[in-house]
Amino acid sequence: MRYDRRMAEFEFTIKDEQAQAMLAQLVAKAEDTTPMLNLVGGALKSRVLRQFDKQQDPYGNPWKALKLRAGQILRDTGALRNSIDYEIDGDAAVVIGTKIPYAIVHQTGAHIVAGKPPHLSLGGYHTKGSPVLRWAVGGQTYVAKEVTIPKRPFLPTELGGLPEDWSAEITNTLIDYLGLE
């Protein structure tokens, strides 16, 4: 067996016919990685959606409670939760997230001051040049010069990494797919 560190390549010879046949099946399954990556993407998406149901971050910490309305956190209209999806990036990566612009505010938290960058759209009201922020919750309009939105991460963070139980689920998904049990 030879391992070339610069190329991240393994080279080895197997003389057992049964092992060669199994290896050929494994290579065939791994050659087109799309089905495998779709399984990983589906597992990740399922995990993220569970965070909305549990109202907690991927590491098990509960999201900060709501102040202005009753109900489930980050689920007023369901738009954010329903926008979670994944994309296959190349032949070896899955990207999970949302295209909703305000998602980053909930993922990382934000302190927003009226008329100052970043100019975010909050519930249909734009802050650019306005002396106050205006937004509506449950038919009630609120006005403030600034607002702090607590972070309520629904995706794993770079600092926290992929939680162990998420990693184990992905590993088991790949083992099942590749038939390596």
JOTA-V487801 format. One line per field, one symbol per residue. phi: phi as a letter, one per 40 degrees, with the letter a starting at -180 (. if undefined). psi: psi as a letter, one per 30 degrees, with the letter a starting at -180 (. if undefined). A space follows every 50 residues. Layout:
phi->???
psi->???
//
This chain:
phi->.bbbccbfbbbabbcccccccccccccccccccdcccccccccccdcccc ccccfaccbgccccccbbachccfbdbgccdcccabbcbgbaabbbiabc dcdccccbgabbbdgbcccbcbfgbbccgccacbabbfgccbbacaabbc cbcbbdbcccgcddccccccdcccccccgcc
psi->kkjjeefhkkklkkfkeeeeeeeeeeeeefejfeeeeeeeeeeeeeeeef eeefhllfggkklklkefllakkggeffeeeffkllkkjbgglkkkalgk efeeeeeflkjkkkfklkjkjjhfkkfjfkflkklkkhfkkkklflkkjl kikflkleefakkeeeeeeeeeeeeeefhg.
//
